[in-house]
Amino acid sequence: MNMKIKVNTNFSKLKESYLFSEIGKRERAYRAANPEKKIIKLGIGDVTLPLCEAVTTAMHNAVDEMASKATFRGYAPEYGYDFLRVAIASYYKNKLGVSLSADEIYVSDGAKSDVGNIPDIFGDNTVLIPDPVYPVYLDSNTMAGRRIEFLDGNKENGFLPTPDGLKGEGYIIYICSPNNPTGAVYTREGLKEWIDFAVKSGSLIIFDSAYEAYIKGDYPHSIFELEGARSCAIEISSFSKIAGFTGTRCAWTIIPDELESDGKLIGKLWKRRQATKFNGVPYVVQRGAEAALSDTGLAQVMESVKYYTDNAAVLAKLLSDKGIFYTGGTSSPYVWLECRNSMKSWDFFDFLLETANIVGTPGAGFGSNGEGFFRLSSFGSRESTLEAVERLNKLL
Ligand code: PLP
């Protein structure tokens, strides 16, 4: 058939997303040629520990409710059940000292979806995206045909770009802290600089706090801990990395009630968008998410977070001992290191695979400033992390 429809030509501007497929290809080829070698995977960005008991018990109970005519539920509310919105608001209040009203919280099936969908409600603005960073910001704005400028993260600024030198106004600015892939986390002062810039320039910050639970020390977990944020920021967060929900799917976006631009309330636009294109997160999942934020649930999920951060600390210590430059490793499940002898990211990938049988993630896959850097993840087991450290200790 000779179809006459036009396709979205912005898709041809997307870079081929070959990062994880190329990693898999090289790993398989090495495995085939060296079947006796034991490969350790430190490339995964996915959690590996199971859901905690508080969560699975709540989900089992919710499944039972779905099996009875009296307690069955159909479509979930588009913005989330009140019980979960209230539980998230309480988490912010009790853990982060941030007051939110439950109806400023919009529950969704993933931070990836929200990050990717939020451009729907904005017009023709220049978008500022850190480099390196989680690739979804760039790809979703490229699909939407937006003008994109990069914020340089590098060794000099510790992979935490600042607004210094920005002259324009009306930007949409993505900030990810703790950052994937670099693990770098903004201080209160660093994040406040962005808020002040956004307020002054009439810009909007989209703050991705998916790794908030990994923060150790006095860093902001939520942008709303800082003065001025309610007038210029949206926050997107997720149950994926705090509670192991990567396969279960539940997240949230916070839009302050008064946040407004162009005479329009941003929350109202998002409500309209979600009500049209989204039909809510399953009841069973929302009950599980609610349980993750209960006192018992939080104690249990934070045990898993500690397991991962202890792994990260072991990796970070080795790099410190070796005098290798790195970021992350303390407030993040990721350790971001400089490749040895100025190697390129993919050359270092091959070097580690062939000499230490370790698979990591080449930094170049997260933006051009990631070239020459490499991401190791702490989502593996303690045993494999310790073995990897032993191998790296001999090699580096
Ligand atoms: N934001 C960042 C920075 C991430 O690294 C990820 C996943 O790796 C996500 C969002 C996606 O989260 P979710 O599983 O809720 O879609």
Boltz pocket constraint, residues with backbone or C-beta under 6 A from the ligand:
constraints:
  - pocket:
      binder: B
      contacts: [[A, 45], [A, 109], [A, 110], [A, 111], [A, 112], [A, 113], [A, 115], [A, 134], [A, 176], [A, 178], [A, 179], [A, 180], [A, 208], [A, 210], [A, 237], [A, 238], [A, 239], [A, 240], [A, 245], [A, 246], [A, 250], [A, 251]]
      max_distance: 6.0
